Amino acid sequence: MYLDASLDRGMHRRLVDGLYVEAMVMADEARAYFDMRDDSEWAGHGDPADGSGRDAPLRRVAFACESLKVTTRLMHIIAWLLSQRAWQRGEIGDAEMLDEKYRLGHAVGTDPALAGTFPFAARALIEASQDLYERVARLQDRMASSRVRAEPSPARALIDRLSSAF
């Protein structure tokens, strides 16, 4: 993996380390929230008098699906950051980093209308995980685009060799 001149190895290391800490803290917060969520948070979400409480089981399934989406998003981020750390330590070579298995995995987004029906803490975790995923995806894209720019064409390499010889 080649880094853009504006993103040297030291900067890359600091970015990856900061994002890693943020992802791990968020994963711990998500685990604690989704594992220990109190059903009292659902109080007021559906009034039995108007029949809206009947959709509570469906909303709970939707909530469980969203918790899986948050977890999946965070695990993709952490896996990508760990591969970046391995590359920094020389455990993974430049050529290997081009392999698809080291790219950020696809994560399904959350429907804002559906998320709006969840408790505030759940919405905050969902939005924070989406934001972190988007930032990591932009970093990956920037690194990939700088890699393309950094690889000189064979014709350019020959011209450079000829000009340095004369």
C-alpha positions as CSV (number, residue, x, y, z in Angstrom):
1,M,0.0,0.0,0.0
2,Y,1.4,3.3,-1.0
3,L,0.7,6.4,1.0
4,D,0.0,9.8,-0.4
5,A,2.8,12.3,0.4
6,S,0.3,14.2,2.6
7,L,-0.4,11.0,4.6
8,D,3.0,9.7,5.8
9,R,3.5,6.6,7.9
10,G,3.4,8.5,11.2
11,M,0.2,10.2,10.3
12,H,-1.3,6.9,9.1
13,R,-0.3,5.2,12.4
14,R,-1.9,8.0,14.4
15,L,-5.1,7.9,12.3
16,V,-5.4,4.1,12.5
17,D,-4.7,4.1,16.3
18,G,-7.2,6.8,17.0
19,L,-9.9,5.2,14.9
20,Y,-9.2,1.8,16.5
21,V,-9.6,3.2,20.0
22,E,-12.9,4.9,18.9
23,A,-14.2,1.7,17.3
24,M,-13.3,-0.4,20.3
25,V,-15.0,2.0,22.8
26,M,-18.0,2.1,20.6
27,A,-18.2,-1.7,20.3
28,D,-18.0,-1.9,24.1
29,E,-20.8,0.7,24.4
30,A,-22.9,-1.1,21.9
31,R,-22.4,-4.5,23.5
32,A,-23.3,-3.0,26.9
33,Y,-26.4,-1.2,25.6
34,F,-27.8,-4.0,23.4
35,D,-27.1,-6.7,26.1
36,M,-28.4,-4.8,29.0
37,R,-31.2,-2.8,27.4
38,D,-34.1,-2.4,29.8
39,D,-37.5,-3.1,28.4
40,S,-38.8,0.0,30.2
41,E,-37.3,2.0,27.3
42,W,-40.1,0.7,25.1
43,A,-42.7,2.1,27.5
44,G,-44.6,4.8,25.6
45,H,-43.7,3.3,22.2
46,G,-47.1,2.2,21.2
47,D,-50.4,2.9,23.0
48,P,-52.6,-0.2,23.6
49,A,-55.7,2.0,23.6
50,D,-55.2,3.0,19.9
51,G,-53.9,-0.4,18.8
52,S,-50.4,0.8,18.1
53,G,-48.9,-1.5,20.8
54,R,-49.6,-4.5,18.6
55,D,-46.6,-3.8,16.4
56,A,-44.3,-3.9,19.4
57,P,-43.0,-7.5,18.5
58,L,-42.2,-6.4,15.0
59,R,-40.4,-3.3,16.3
60,R,-38.4,-5.5,18.7
61,V,-37.3,-7.7,15.8
62,A,-36.4,-4.5,13.8
63,F,-34.5,-3.3,16.8
64,A,-32.6,-6.7,17.0
65,C,-31.8,-6.4,13.3
66,E,-30.4,-2.9,13.9
67,S,-28.3,-4.1,16.8
68,L,-26.8,-6.7,14.4
69,K,-26.1,-4.0,11.8
70,V,-24.3,-1.8,14.4
71,T,-22.2,-4.8,15.5
72,T,-21.4,-5.8,11.9
73,R,-20.4,-2.3,11.0
74,L,-18.1,-2.0,13.9
75,M,-16.5,-5.5,13.3
76,H,-15.8,-4.5,9.7
77,I,-14.2,-1.3,10.9
78,I,-12.1,-3.1,13.5
79,A,-11.0,-5.8,11.0
80,W,-9.9,-3.2,8.5
81,L,-8.0,-1.3,11.2
82,L,-6.3,-4.4,12.4
83,S,-5.1,-5.2,8.8
84,Q,-3.8,-1.6,8.6
85,R,-1.8,-2.2,11.8
86,A,-0.5,-5.5,10.4
87,W,0.7,-3.6,7.3
88,Q,2.3,-1.0,9.4
89,R,4.3,-3.6,11.3
90,G,5.3,-5.3,8.0
91,E,3.2,-8.5,8.7
92,I,1.3,-7.9,5.5
93,G,3.1,-6.7,2.3
94,D,2.0,-3.9,-0.1
95,A,0.9,-6.4,-2.7
96,E,-1.2,-8.4,-0.2
97,M,-3.0,-5.2,0.9
98,L,-4.5,-5.0,-2.6
99,D,-6.4,-8.2,-1.9
100,E,-10.2,-7.8,-1.4
101,K,-10.0,-9.6,2.0
102,Y,-8.2,-6.6,3.4
103,R,-10.7,-4.0,2.2
104,L,-13.5,-2.6,4.4
105,G,-16.4,-5.0,4.3
106,H,-19.8,-3.9,3.1
107,A,-22.2,-2.8,5.8
108,V,-25.9,-2.1,5.3
109,G,-27.1,1.3,6.3
110,T,-30.0,2.0,8.6
111,D,-33.4,3.5,7.5
112,P,-33.6,6.8,9.3
113,A,-37.4,6.5,9.6
114,L,-37.1,3.2,11.3
115,A,-34.2,4.4,13.5
116,G,-36.4,7.3,14.6
117,T,-38.8,4.9,16.4
118,F,-36.0,3.6,18.6
119,P,-34.9,4.9,22.0
120,F,-32.5,7.8,21.9
121,A,-29.5,5.8,23.1
122,A,-30.0,3.3,20.3
123,R,-30.3,6.1,17.7
124,A,-27.1,7.6,19.0
125,L,-25.2,4.3,18.6
126,I,-26.6,3.7,15.2
127,E,-25.7,7.2,13.9
128,A,-22.2,7.0,15.5
129,S,-21.5,3.7,14.0
130,Q,-22.6,4.8,10.6
131,D,-20.5,8.0,10.9
132,L,-17.4,6.0,11.9
133,Y,-17.9,3.6,9.0
134,E,-18.2,6.4,6.5
135,R,-15.0,8.1,7.8
136,V,-13.1,4.8,7.6
137,A,-14.5,4.2,4.1
138,R,-13.3,7.7,3.0
139,L,-9.8,7.0,4.4
140,Q,-9.7,3.7,2.5
141,D,-10.8,5.4,-0.7
142,R,-8.2,8.1,-0.3
143,M,-5.5,5.6,0.3
144,A,-6.6,3.6,-2.8
145,S,-6.7,6.7,-4.9
146,S,-3.2,7.8,-3.7
147,R,-2.0,4.3,-4.5
148,V,-3.1,4.7,-8.1
149,R,-1.4,8.1,-8.3
150,A,1.8,6.8,-6.7
151,E,2.3,3.9,-9.1
152,P,4.2,5.3,-12.0
153,S,3.5,4.1,-15.5
154,P,6.3,2.0,-17.2
155,A,6.6,4.7,-19.8
156,R,7.2,7.4,-17.2
157,A,9.8,5.2,-15.4
158,L,11.7,4.8,-18.7
159,I,11.6,8.5,-19.4
160,D,12.9,9.2,-15.9
161,R,15.7,6.7,-16.4
162,L,16.7,8.3,-19.7
163,S,16.6,11.8,-18.4
164,S,18.8,10.9,-15.4
165,A,21.3,9.1,-17.7
166,F,21.8,12.2,-19.8
